[in-house]
Each structure stands twice: as structure tokens, then as C-alpha cells.
Amino acid sequence: MVDLLRSRGYDVLTFYEAGQANRKIPDDEVLMYATNVARIVIT
């Protein structure tokens, strides 16, 4: 999915790339992080 979005010109930042992967972060904190860096969350 990431490659497809990027190939269509979308600016994609994965949680892994942001250094946040595999940390069992609660959903509300994920949303707060995305909001603070002006991103949306796609699951």
C-alpha cells in the first residue's frame, strides 16, 4: 500500500520510518502523534 500511495504522489510516512513501530503505543497516542505532525492515520 505504501508503495502504491507513493507512486501516486502521496507523501507517506510509516510508523516504522518515524521510529515508532513495535512499541505497543495506544491508539489515542498514535492519533495524537499524527495530529502533531500534520498527518492522517490509515490502517
mmCIF file of the N, C-alpha and C atoms, coordinates in Angstrom:
data_MODEL
# 
_entry.id   MODEL 
# 
loop_
_atom_site.group_PDB 
_atom_site.id 
_atom_site.type_symbol 
_atom_site.label_atom_id 
_atom_site.label_alt_id 
_atom_site.label_comp_id 
_atom_site.label_asym_id 
_atom_site.label_entity_id 
_atom_site.label_seq_id 
_atom_site.pdbx_PDB_ins_code 
_atom_site.Cartn_x 
_atom_site.Cartn_y 
_atom_site.Cartn_z 
_atom_site.occupancy 
_atom_site.B_iso_or_equiv 
_atom_site.pdbx_formal_charge 
_atom_site.auth_seq_id 
_atom_site.auth_comp_id 
_atom_site.auth_asym_id 
_atom_site.auth_atom_id 
_atom_site.pdbx_PDB_model_num 
ATOM 1   N N  . MET A 1 1  ? 0.819  -1.187 0.000  1.00 0.00 ? 1  MET A N  1 
ATOM 2   C CA . MET A 1 1  ? 0.000  0.000  0.000  1.00 0.00 ? 1  MET A CA 1 
ATOM 3   C C  . MET A 1 1  ? 0.868  1.258  0.000  1.00 0.00 ? 1  MET A C  1 
ATOM 4   N N  . VAL A 1 2  ? 1.934  1.268  0.799  1.00 0.00 ? 2  VAL A N  1 
ATOM 5   C CA . VAL A 1 2  ? 2.812  2.434  0.872  1.00 0.00 ? 2  VAL A CA 1 
ATOM 6   C C  . VAL A 1 2  ? 3.397  2.755  -0.497 1.00 0.00 ? 2  VAL A C  1 
ATOM 7   N N  . ASP A 1 3  ? 3.904  1.743  -1.175 1.00 0.00 ? 3  ASP A N  1 
ATOM 8   C CA . ASP A 1 3  ? 4.498  1.965  -2.497 1.00 0.00 ? 3  ASP A CA 1 
ATOM 9   C C  . ASP A 1 3  ? 3.468  2.498  -3.485 1.00 0.00 ? 3  ASP A C  1 
ATOM 10  N N  . LEU A 1 4  ? 2.258  1.969  -3.434 1.00 0.00 ? 4  LEU A N  1 
ATOM 11  C CA . LEU A 1 4  ? 1.193  2.432  -4.327 1.00 0.00 ? 4  LEU A CA 1 
ATOM 12  C C  . LEU A 1 4  ? 0.876  3.909  -4.071 1.00 0.00 ? 4  LEU A C  1 
ATOM 13  N N  . LEU A 1 5  ? 0.714  4.266  -2.809 1.00 0.00 ? 5  LEU A N  1 
ATOM 14  C CA . LEU A 1 5  ? 0.421  5.665  -2.489 1.00 0.00 ? 5  LEU A CA 1 
ATOM 15  C C  . LEU A 1 5  ? 1.557  6.583  -2.927 1.00 0.00 ? 5  LEU A C  1 
ATOM 16  N N  . ARG A 1 6  ? 2.780  6.173  -2.660 1.00 0.00 ? 6  ARG A N  1 
ATOM 17  C CA . ARG A 1 6  ? 3.924  6.995  -3.061 1.00 0.00 ? 6  ARG A CA 1 
ATOM 18  C C  . ARG A 1 6  ? 4.015  7.114  -4.577 1.00 0.00 ? 6  ARG A C  1 
ATOM 19  N N  . SER A 1 7  ? 3.709  6.033  -5.289 1.00 0.00 ? 7  SER A N  1 
ATOM 20  C CA . SER A 1 7  ? 3.775  6.075  -6.758 1.00 0.00 ? 7  SER A CA 1 
ATOM 21  C C  . SER A 1 7  ? 2.731  7.025  -7.331 1.00 0.00 ? 7  SER A C  1 
ATOM 22  N N  . ARG A 1 8  ? 1.705  7.313  -6.547 1.00 0.00 ? 8  ARG A N  1 
ATOM 23  C CA . ARG A 1 8  ? 0.661  8.249  -6.985 1.00 0.00 ? 8  ARG A CA 1 
ATOM 24  C C  . ARG A 1 8  ? 0.880  9.654  -6.437 1.00 0.00 ? 8  ARG A C  1 
ATOM 25  N N  . GLY A 1 9  ? 2.056  9.874  -5.847 1.00 0.00 ? 9  GLY A N  1 
ATOM 26  C CA . GLY A 1 9  ? 2.424  11.212 -5.435 1.00 0.00 ? 9  GLY A CA 1 
ATOM 27  C C  . GLY A 1 9  ? 2.094  11.595 -4.006 1.00 0.00 ? 9  GLY A C  1 
ATOM 28  N N  . TYR A 1 10 ? 1.611  10.639 -3.217 1.00 0.00 ? 10 TYR A N  1 
ATOM 29  C CA . TYR A 1 10 ? 1.294  10.955 -1.828 1.00 0.00 ? 10 TYR A CA 1 
ATOM 30  C C  . TYR A 1 10 ? 2.551  10.934 -0.968 1.00 0.00 ? 10 TYR A C  1 
ATOM 31  N N  . ASP A 1 11 ? 2.602  11.836 -0.009 1.00 0.00 ? 11 ASP A N  1 
ATOM 32  C CA . ASP A 1 11 ? 3.700  11.908 0.951  1.00 0.00 ? 11 ASP A CA 1 
ATOM 33  C C  . ASP A 1 11 ? 3.353  10.972 2.105  1.00 0.00 ? 11 ASP A C  1 
ATOM 34  N N  . VAL A 1 12 ? 4.015  9.812  2.155  1.00 0.00 ? 12 VAL A N  1 
ATOM 35  C CA . VAL A 1 12 ? 3.698  8.783  3.137  1.00 0.00 ? 12 VAL A CA 1 
ATOM 36  C C  . VAL A 1 12 ? 4.832  8.653  4.139  1.00 0.00 ? 12 VAL A C  1 
ATOM 37  N N  . LEU A 1 13 ? 4.469  8.606  5.411  1.00 0.00 ? 13 LEU A N  1 
ATOM 38  C CA . LEU A 1 13 ? 5.410  8.356  6.484  1.00 0.00 ? 13 LEU A CA 1 
ATOM 39  C C  . LEU A 1 13 ? 4.868  7.191  7.295  1.00 0.00 ? 13 LEU A C  1 
ATOM 40  N N  . THR A 1 14 ? 5.581  6.071  7.298  1.00 0.00 ? 14 THR A N  1 
ATOM 41  C CA . THR A 1 14 ? 5.132  4.928  8.083  1.00 0.00 ? 14 THR A CA 1 
ATOM 42  C C  . THR A 1 14 ? 5.562  5.096  9.532  1.00 0.00 ? 14 THR A C  1 
ATOM 43  N N  . PHE A 1 15 ? 4.904  4.403  10.421 1.00 0.00 ? 15 PHE A N  1 
ATOM 44  C CA . PHE A 1 15 ? 5.287  4.461  11.828 1.00 0.00 ? 15 PHE A CA 1 
ATOM 45  C C  . PHE A 1 15 ? 6.689  3.904  12.016 1.00 0.00 ? 15 PHE A C  1 
ATOM 46  N N  . TYR A 1 16 ? 7.044  2.932  11.202 1.00 0.00 ? 16 TYR A N  1 
ATOM 47  C CA . TYR A 1 16 ? 8.398  2.371  11.247 1.00 0.00 ? 16 TYR A CA 1 
ATOM 48  C C  . TYR A 1 16 ? 9.432  3.441  10.895 1.00 0.00 ? 16 TYR A C  1 
ATOM 49  N N  . GLU A 1 17 ? 9.175  4.166  9.818  1.00 0.00 ? 17 GLU A N  1 
ATOM 50  C CA . GLU A 1 17 ? 10.087 5.229  9.388  1.00 0.00 ? 17 GLU A CA 1 
ATOM 51  C C  . GLU A 1 17 ? 10.191 6.347  10.425 1.00 0.00 ? 17 GLU A C  1 
ATOM 52  N N  . ALA A 1 18 ? 9.122  6.556  11.160 1.00 0.00 ? 18 ALA A N  1 
ATOM 53  C CA . ALA A 1 18 ? 9.100  7.598  12.187 1.00 0.00 ? 18 ALA A CA 1 
ATOM 54  C C  . ALA A 1 18 ? 9.719  7.123  13.500 1.00 0.00 ? 18 ALA A C  1 
ATOM 55  N N  . GLY A 1 19 ? 10.196 5.873  13.523 1.00 0.00 ? 19 GLY A N  1 
ATOM 56  C CA . GLY A 1 19 ? 10.821 5.334  14.726 1.00 0.00 ? 19 GLY A CA 1 
ATOM 57  C C  . GLY A 1 19 ? 9.840  4.974  15.824 1.00 0.00 ? 19 GLY A C  1 
ATOM 58  N N  . GLN A 1 20 ? 8.588  4.723  15.456 1.00 0.00 ? 20 GLN A N  1 
ATOM 59  C CA . GLN A 1 20 ? 7.549  4.453  16.444 1.00 0.00 ? 20 GLN A CA 1 
ATOM 60  C C  . GLN A 1 20 ? 7.006  3.030  16.392 1.00 0.00 ? 20 GLN A C  1 
ATOM 61  N N  . ALA A 1 21 ? 7.539  2.179  15.516 1.00 0.00 ? 21 ALA A N  1 
ATOM 62  C CA . ALA A 1 21 ? 6.985  0.839  15.313 1.00 0.00 ? 21 ALA A CA 1 
ATOM 63  C C  . ALA A 1 21 ? 7.326  -0.100 16.470 1.00 0.00 ? 21 ALA A C  1 
ATOM 64  N N  . ASN A 1 22 ? 6.460  -1.086 16.654 1.00 0.00 ? 22 ASN A N  1 
ATOM 65  C CA . ASN A 1 22 ? 6.658  -2.177 17.623 1.00 0.00 ? 22 ASN A CA 1 
ATOM 66  C C  . ASN A 1 22 ? 6.848  -1.682 19.048 1.00 0.00 ? 22 ASN A C  1 
ATOM 67  N N  . ARG A 1 23 ? 6.197  -0.604 19.387 1.00 0.00 ? 23 ARG A N  1 
ATOM 68  C CA . ARG A 1 23 ? 6.306  -0.054 20.742 1.00 0.00 ? 23 ARG A CA 1 
ATOM 69  C C  . ARG A 1 23 ? 5.000  -0.195 21.515 1.00 0.00 ? 23 ARG A C  1 
ATOM 70  N N  . LYS A 1 24 ? 4.000  -0.832 20.898 1.00 0.00 ? 24 LYS A N  1 
ATOM 71  C CA . LYS A 1 24 ? 2.688  -1.040 21.529 1.00 0.00 ? 24 LYS A CA 1 
ATOM 72  C C  . LYS A 1 24 ? 2.090  0.271  22.040 1.00 0.00 ? 24 LYS A C  1 
ATOM 73  N N  . ILE A 1 25 ? 2.157  1.283  21.195 1.00 0.00 ? 25 ILE A N  1 
ATOM 74  C CA . ILE A 1 25 ? 1.637  2.601  21.547 1.00 0.00 ? 25 ILE A CA 1 
ATOM 75  C C  . ILE A 1 25 ? 0.116  2.571  21.425 1.00 0.00 ? 25 ILE A C  1 
ATOM 76  N N  . PRO A 1 26 ? -0.606 3.052  22.436 1.00 0.00 ? 26 PRO A N  1 
ATOM 77  C CA . PRO A 1 26 ? -2.067 3.078  22.383 1.00 0.00 ? 26 PRO A CA 1 
ATOM 78  C C  . PRO A 1 26 ? -2.572 3.919  21.211 1.00 0.00 ? 26 PRO A C  1 
ATOM 79  N N  . ASP A 1 27 ? -3.726 3.541  20.693 1.00 0.00 ? 27 ASP A N  1 
ATOM 80  C CA . ASP A 1 27 ? -4.302 4.211  19.526 1.00 0.00 ? 27 ASP A CA 1 
ATOM 81  C C  . ASP A 1 27 ? -4.445 5.716  19.719 1.00 0.00 ? 27 ASP A C  1 
ATOM 82  N N  . ASP A 1 28 ? -4.859 6.144  20.907 1.00 0.00 ? 28 ASP A N  1 
ATOM 83  C CA . ASP A 1 28 ? -5.048 7.579  21.117 1.00 0.00 ? 28 ASP A CA 1 
ATOM 84  C C  . ASP A 1 28 ? -3.719 8.332  21.023 1.00 0.00 ? 28 ASP A C  1 
ATOM 85  N N  . GLU A 1 29 ? -2.628 7.701  21.416 1.00 0.00 ? 29 GLU A N  1 
ATOM 86  C CA . GLU A 1 29 ? -1.316 8.335  21.281 1.00 0.00 ? 29 GLU A CA 1 
ATOM 87  C C  . GLU A 1 29 ? -0.844 8.346  19.832 1.00 0.00 ? 29 GLU A C  1 
ATOM 88  N N  . VAL A 1 30 ? -1.212 7.309  19.078 1.00 0.00 ? 30 VAL A N  1 
ATOM 89  C CA . VAL A 1 30 ? -0.889 7.282  17.648 1.00 0.00 ? 30 VAL A CA 1 
ATOM 90  C C  . VAL A 1 30 ? -1.597 8.447  16.954 1.00 0.00 ? 30 VAL A C  1 
ATOM 91  N N  . LEU A 1 31 ? -2.870 8.628  17.264 1.00 0.00 ? 31 LEU A N  1 
ATOM 92  C CA . LEU A 1 31 ? -3.634 9.725  16.670 1.00 0.00 ? 31 LEU A CA 1 
ATOM 93  C C  . LEU A 1 31 ? -3.073 11.081 17.088 1.00 0.00 ? 31 LEU A C  1 
ATOM 94  N N  . MET A 1 32 ? -2.678 11.219 18.344 1.00 0.00 ? 32 MET A N  1 
ATOM 95  C CA . MET A 1 32 ? -2.093 12.472 18.810 1.00 0.00 ? 32 MET A CA 1 
ATOM 96  C C  . MET A 1 32 ? -0.780 12.754 18.078 1.00 0.00 ? 32 MET A C  1 
ATOM 97  N N  . TYR A 1 33 ? 0.037  11.735 17.898 1.00 0.00 ? 33 TYR A N  1 
ATOM 98  C CA . TYR A 1 33 ? 1.299  11.890 17.170 1.00 0.00 ? 33 TYR A CA 1 
ATOM 99  C C  . TYR A 1 33 ? 1.019  12.345 15.736 1.00 0.00 ? 33 TYR A C  1 
ATOM 100 N N  . ALA A 1 34 ? 0.096  11.667 15.074 1.00 0.00 ? 34 ALA A N  1 
ATOM 101 C CA . ALA A 1 34 ? -0.229 12.021 13.690 1.00 0.00 ? 34 ALA A CA 1 
ATOM 102 C C  . ALA A 1 34 ? -0.744 13.452 13.598 1.00 0.00 ? 34 ALA A C  1 
ATOM 103 N N  . THR A 1 35 ? -1.575 13.840 14.522 1.00 0.00 ? 35 THR A N  1 
ATOM 104 C CA . THR A 1 35 ? -2.104 15.197 14.540 1.00 0.00 ? 35 THR A CA 1 
ATOM 105 C C  . THR A 1 35 ? -0.999 16.227 14.727 1.00 0.00 ? 35 THR A C  1 
ATOM 106 N N  . ASN A 1 36 ? -0.074 15.933 15.632 1.00 0.00 ? 36 ASN A N  1 
ATOM 107 C CA . ASN A 1 36 ? 1.017  16.869 15.926 1.00 0.00 ? 36 ASN A CA 1 
ATOM 108 C C  . ASN A 1 36 ? 1.968  17.063 14.754 1.00 0.00 ? 36 ASN A C  1 
ATOM 109 N N  . VAL A 1 37 ? 2.076  16.061 13.878 1.00 0.00 ? 37 VAL A N  1 
ATOM 110 C CA . VAL A 1 37 ? 2.969  16.184 12.711 1.00 0.00 ? 37 VAL A CA 1 
ATOM 111 C C  . VAL A 1 37 ? 2.164  16.375 11.418 1.00 0.00 ? 37 VAL A C  1 
ATOM 112 N N  . ALA A 1 38 ? 0.907  16.786 11.564 1.00 0.00 ? 38 ALA A N  1 
ATOM 113 C CA . ALA A 1 38 ? 0.007  17.097 10.439 1.00 0.00 ? 38 ALA A CA 1 
ATOM 114 C C  . ALA A 1 38 ? -0.125 15.936 9.457  1.00 0.00 ? 38 ALA A C  1 
ATOM 115 N N  . ARG A 1 39 ? -0.405 14.752 9.984  1.00 0.00 ? 39 ARG A N  1 
ATOM 116 C CA . ARG A 1 39 ? -0.593 13.544 9.175  1.00 0.00 ? 39 ARG A CA 1 
ATOM 117 C C  . ARG A 1 39 ? -1.952 12.952 9.478  1.00 0.00 ? 39 ARG A C  1 
ATOM 118 N N  . ILE A 1 40 ? -2.349 11.996 8.646  1.00 0.00 ? 40 ILE A N  1 
ATOM 119 C CA . ILE A 1 40 ? -3.540 11.203 8.922  1.00 0.00 ? 40 ILE A CA 1 
ATOM 120 C C  . ILE A 1 40 ? -3.082 9.768  9.186  1.00 0.00 ? 40 ILE A C  1 
ATOM 121 N N  . VAL A 1 41 ? -3.966 8.988  9.781  1.00 0.00 ? 41 VAL A N  1 
ATOM 122 C CA . VAL A 1 41 ? -3.671 7.587  10.080 1.00 0.00 ? 41 VAL A CA 1 
ATOM 123 C C  . VAL A 1 41 ? -4.510 6.719  9.159  1.00 0.00 ? 41 VAL A C  1 
ATOM 124 N N  . ILE A 1 42 ? -3.837 5.794  8.476  1.00 0.00 ? 42 ILE A N  1 
ATOM 125 C CA . ILE A 1 42 ? -4.522 4.803  7.648  1.00 0.00 ? 42 ILE A CA 1 
ATOM 126 C C  . ILE A 1 42 ? -4.167 3.425  8.188  1.00 0.00 ? 42 ILE A C  1 
ATOM 127 N N  . THR A 1 43 ? -5.160 2.628  8.463  1.00 0.00 ? 43 THR A N  1 
ATOM 128 C CA . THR A 1 43 ? -4.906 1.266  8.973  1.00 0.00 ? 43 THR A CA 1 
ATOM 129 C C  . THR A 1 43 ? -5.452 0.241  8.020  1.00 0.00 ? 43 THR A C  1 
# 
